[in-house]
Amino acid sequence: MREGFYVFIGGGIGSLLRFFTGKFFSSFIPTFPIGTLFSNVISTFILGLVFGLFSLKNINNNSYLFLATGICGGFSTYSTFTLESMSLIQSGNVSIGLINIGLNLILCFLSLAIGIVISKQF
């Protein structure tokens, strides 16, 4: 039961971060879902750090649940990324939709890998 509490609190924090990130970035490029991209890239970077530290330093399981499952799970948004990509494609902005898909996949993989590499420095 305690584990669920850590996920719940972290998820709430991550969701708020996601909400405010979307609000903040939506004015920069109104025709591209930059807020979602930013949320996904930053959350995968943090997840890489947490995963790397957990693997190497064996951090407390509750800390992992709070940070990785909770905060990163709430902050990242695969469902919104998918919906925004599909909406772009259906509205005739196929190239922008495909660019969004490519950027999310490539940048998230890179940010995860960078987070893991950086975590090994600690």
C-alpha positions as CSV (number, residue, x, y, z in Angstrom):
1,M,0.0,0.0,0.0
2,R,2.8,2.4,0.8
3,E,4.3,1.8,-2.6
4,G,1.1,3.0,-4.2
5,F,1.3,6.2,-2.2
6,Y,4.7,7.0,-3.6
7,V,3.5,6.4,-7.1
8,F,0.4,8.5,-6.5
9,I,2.3,11.5,-5.1
10,G,5.0,11.4,-7.8
11,G,2.4,11.0,-10.5
12,G,0.5,14.0,-9.3
13,I,3.7,16.1,-9.3
14,G,4.7,14.8,-12.7
15,S,1.2,15.5,-14.1
16,L,1.4,19.1,-12.8
17,L,4.8,19.5,-14.4
18,R,3.4,18.2,-17.6
19,F,0.4,20.6,-17.5
20,F,2.5,23.7,-16.8
21,T,5.2,22.7,-19.4
22,G,2.4,22.4,-22.0
23,K,1.0,25.8,-21.1
24,F,4.4,27.4,-21.1
25,F,5.6,26.0,-24.4
26,S,2.4,26.2,-26.4
27,S,2.9,29.8,-27.2
28,F,6.4,29.3,-28.7
29,I,5.4,27.2,-31.7
30,P,1.6,27.0,-31.9
31,T,1.6,24.7,-34.9
32,F,3.9,22.1,-33.3
33,P,3.4,20.2,-30.0
34,I,6.7,21.4,-28.5
35,G,5.4,21.1,-24.9
36,T,4.7,17.4,-25.3
37,L,8.1,16.9,-26.9
38,F,9.9,18.8,-24.2
39,S,8.0,16.8,-21.5
40,N,8.9,13.5,-23.1
41,V,12.5,14.3,-23.6
42,I,13.1,15.7,-20.1
43,S,11.2,12.9,-18.4
44,T,13.2,10.2,-20.3
45,F,16.4,12.0,-19.3
46,I,15.3,12.0,-15.6
47,L,14.3,8.3,-16.0
48,G,17.7,7.5,-17.4
49,L,19.4,9.2,-14.4
50,V,17.1,7.4,-11.9
51,F,17.4,4.0,-13.7
52,G,21.2,4.4,-13.8
53,L,21.5,5.4,-10.2
54,F,19.1,2.7,-9.1
55,S,21.1,0.0,-11.0
56,L,24.5,1.2,-9.8
57,K,23.8,2.5,-6.3
58,N,20.7,0.4,-5.5
59,I,18.6,3.4,-4.3
60,N,15.6,2.8,-2.1
61,N,12.7,1.1,-4.0
62,N,10.2,3.7,-2.8
63,S,12.5,6.4,-4.2
64,Y,12.5,4.7,-7.5
65,L,8.7,4.3,-7.5
66,F,8.3,8.0,-6.6
67,L,10.8,9.3,-9.2
68,A,10.5,6.8,-12.1
69,T,7.0,5.5,-12.0
70,G,5.4,8.5,-10.4
71,I,7.1,11.7,-11.6
72,C,8.4,10.4,-14.9
73,G,5.2,8.5,-15.6
74,G,3.1,11.6,-14.9
75,F,5.4,14.0,-16.7
76,S,5.9,12.0,-19.9
77,T,2.9,11.6,-22.2
78,Y,2.8,8.9,-24.8
79,S,-0.9,9.1,-25.2
80,T,-0.9,12.9,-25.9
81,F,2.1,12.5,-28.2
82,T,0.2,9.9,-30.2
83,L,-3.0,11.9,-30.3
84,E,-1.2,15.1,-31.4
85,S,0.7,13.2,-34.1
86,M,-2.5,11.6,-35.4
87,S,-4.3,14.9,-35.4
88,L,-1.5,16.6,-37.3
89,I,-1.6,13.8,-39.9
90,Q,-5.4,13.8,-40.2
91,S,-5.5,17.6,-40.7
92,G,-3.2,17.3,-43.7
93,N,0.1,18.2,-41.9
94,V,1.6,14.8,-42.6
95,S,5.2,16.0,-42.7
96,I,4.9,17.8,-39.3
97,G,3.2,14.8,-37.8
98,L,6.0,12.5,-39.0
99,I,8.6,15.0,-37.8
100,N,6.9,15.0,-34.4
101,I,7.0,11.2,-34.3
102,G,10.7,11.1,-35.3
103,L,11.7,13.8,-32.9
104,N,10.0,12.1,-30.0
105,L,11.5,8.7,-30.7
106,I,15.0,9.9,-31.4
107,L,15.3,12.6,-28.8
108,C,13.8,10.4,-26.1
109,F,16.1,7.5,-26.8
110,L,19.1,9.9,-26.8
111,S,18.0,11.6,-23.6
112,L,17.5,8.3,-21.8
113,A,20.9,7.1,-22.9
114,I,22.5,10.4,-21.8
115,G,20.8,10.2,-18.5
116,I,22.1,6.6,-17.9
117,V,25.7,7.7,-19.0
118,I,25.6,10.7,-16.6
119,S,24.3,8.6,-13.7
120,K,27.4,6.4,-14.0
121,Q,29.6,9.4,-13.2
122,F,28.2,9.5,-9.7
